[in-house]
Amino acid sequence: MRNLKRALLAIFVLFLFLAILAFVLENQQSVSLLFLGWAGPQLPVSLVVVVVLLIGMVIGPILGWLLGHRSKVSRKRLV
């Protein structure tokens, strides 16, 4: 059973890697983002999307932890 789980995990990781590789290879056109008057450098679309995804993966759990911590504190005050 342990070997089956490892094999399925390896297949999933390989599939994920191939999907990311296909996305990066298909999105090589350069774009420049404009935000509040600030223009960013010309970067490939895939790089912009992957960087934003990674930033979201860091910020999301931090915000979840902060909101959960705040909720625990408010519940303790009620008791």
N, C-alpha and C positions, 0 to 999 in steps of 0.2 A: 504494500500500500504506500509506503514511504517513497519507493522508487517511482510509482505512478504519479504522485504529487510533484516530485522533482521534475519528471518528464513534462508534465502539463505546465509547470511554471516555466521551464526552459522554452517550451513552444510558445507560451504567451509572451515572454520577454523577446524572443526572436521575432514574433509577429509585430510587436510594438516597435522594435527597432526598425524593421522593414517599412512599417507605415510612416515612421518619422523620416526615414531616409527618402522615401518616395515624395513626401511632402516638401522636404528641403530641395530636392532635385527639380521638382515641378514649379517652384516659386522662387526663381532667381532674379526676377525683375526688381530693379532698384526703386525705392520710394523715399520720399522725404516727408516726414510728418511735421505738421504745423500745429502748435498748441499754445494758445494765449500769446500769439505774436512771435514765439520762438520756433525757428525752423531747425529741425534735426538734420544730421548728416544723411547722405544717400546710403541706404542700407538695403539689402535684399529683404523682400517681404517675409520670407521664412525666418530670418534672423529676428526681425521685429516681433513676429508672433511667438516664437519660442522664448524670447526674453520676457515678454509680457506674461506668458504662461508660467514661467518660473517665478517671476515676481508675485503673481497671484497665488502660487502654491506656498510661498513663504508668508505672505500677508494674511491669507485666509485663516490658517490655523492660529495665528497670533490674535486676530480679531475674535475668533471663536473662543479662545482661552480667556481673553479679557472680558467678553460678555458673560461667559459662564462664571467667572470669578466674581463679577459684579452681582450676578444673580444669587450666588451663594451668600455673599455678604448681606444682601438685602433680606434674604430668607432668615438668616441668623438674627437680624435685628427684630424681625417680627415675633420670634419665639421668646 
